[in-house]
Amino acid sequence: MEIIGKKNISFGWFWILIGIILGGVMSMWSFNGPLASPVGDYTSLPRRMLRLSHIAFIALAIINILYGYEIDKIKISNKIKKIGSIFMIYGAVLMPLILLGAVFFENLKYLAIIPTILIMFSLVIIVFGLIR
């Protein structure tokens, strides 16, 4: 029996680390930190996109860990499981990176639909497999 979810679990823990590092960098200009914000005041769109990317790093990493634990339990073909696993990882990579890019190039925010579709497809696979 092939274990597919392990890469989602490993990726998830790595991506949490990256999100925490990003949060540490962001804290340098938050809460009257030692640096001035390079992306505007607290309510500016770029700063909101930056905060959202930080949340996306950690939240999608946790979802990947949960996905990894569940994907091997469902009764569905391994080919479909692999596609769902890969799409979940790609979605978790693309979402925060697109949001980070949108901090500097606002029109990139419209590309966020791509990782959204990847993640939704992955979740449909899990839900379908669980209710089957």
C-alpha positions in Angstrom: 0.0 0.0 0.0 1.4 3.3 -1.1 1.5 6.2 1.4 0.5 9.4 -0.4 -0.2 11.7 2.5 3.3 11.7 3.9 4.5 14.5 1.5 1.5 16.7 2.5 2.5 16.2 6.2 6.2 16.9 5.6 5.3 19.9 3.4 2.9 21.2 6.0 5.4 21.3 8.8 8.0 23.0 6.5 5.4 25.6 5.3 4.5 26.4 8.9 8.2 27.1 9.5 8.3 29.5 6.5 5.1 31.2 7.8 6.6 31.7 11.2 9.8 33.1 9.7 7.7 35.5 7.6 5.8 36.5 10.8 9.1 37.2 12.5 10.1 39.5 9.7 6.8 41.2 9.6 7.0 41.8 13.4 10.0 44.1 12.8 7.7 46.8 11.5 4.6 45.9 13.5 3.6 47.2 16.9 6.0 50.1 16.8 8.9 47.8 15.9 12.4 48.9 15.1 11.7 49.4 11.3 9.2 51.5 9.4 6.6 49.6 7.4 7.7 49.2 3.8 4.1 48.6 2.7 2.1 51.4 4.2 -0.1 51.9 7.3 -2.0 49.2 9.1 -5.2 49.6 7.0 -3.5 49.9 3.5 -4.4 47.2 1.0 -0.7 46.0 0.6 -0.4 45.6 4.3 -3.6 43.7 4.5 -2.4 41.4 1.6 0.8 40.8 3.5 -1.1 39.8 6.7 -3.3 37.6 4.6 -0.3 35.8 3.0 1.1 35.2 6.5 -2.2 33.6 7.6 -2.3 31.6 4.3 1.2 30.2 4.9 0.2 28.7 8.3 -3.5 27.9 7.7 -2.9 26.0 4.4 0.1 24.2 6.0 -2.2 22.9 8.7 -4.8 21.9 6.2 -2.0 20.0 4.3 -1.1 18.2 7.5 -4.7 17.2 8.0 -5.1 16.3 4.4 -2.0 14.0 4.6 -3.5 12.1 7.6 -6.8 11.6 5.8 -5.9 11.0 2.2 -4.6 7.5 2.7 -7.7 6.4 4.7 -10.3 7.1 1.9 -11.3 4.5 -0.6 -10.6 6.1 -3.9 -8.0 5.3 -6.6 -4.4 6.1 -5.8 -4.2 8.2 -9.0 -6.9 10.5 -7.8 -5.3 10.6 -4.3 -2.0 11.7 -5.9 -3.7 14.4 -7.9 -5.5 15.7 -4.8 -2.3 15.6 -2.8 -0.3 17.5 -5.4 -3.0 20.1 -6.0 -3.2 20.7 -2.2 0.5 21.4 -2.0 0.5 23.5 -5.2 -2.5 25.5 -3.8 -0.7 26.0 -0.5 2.4 27.3 -2.2 0.7 29.5 -4.8 -1.8 31.2 -2.5 0.6 33.0 -0.1 3.1 33.7 -2.9 0.4 35.3 -5.1 -0.7 37.3 -2.1 2.8 38.4 -1.4 3.3 39.3 -5.0 0.0 41.3 -4.8 1.6 43.4 -2.1 3.9 44.9 -4.8 1.8 44.3 -7.9 -1.8 44.7 -6.9 -3.3 43.1 -10.1 -1.7 39.8 -9.1 -4.5 39.4 -6.5 -6.8 38.3 -9.3 -4.6 35.2 -9.8 -5.6 33.9 -6.3 -8.4 32.1 -8.0 -5.9 29.5 -9.3 -4.8 28.2 -5.9 -8.4 28.5 -4.8 -9.5 26.1 -7.5 -6.6 23.7 -6.8 -7.4 23.6 -3.1 -11.2 23.2 -3.7 -10.5 20.3 -6.1 -8.4 18.6 -3.4 -11.1 19.1 -0.8 -13.7 17.7 -3.1 -11.6 14.5 -3.4 -11.4 14.2 0.4 -15.1 14.9 1.0 -16.1 12.5 -1.8 -13.9 9.8 -0.4 -15.1 10.3 3.2 -18.8 10.2 2.3 -18.4 7.3 0.0 
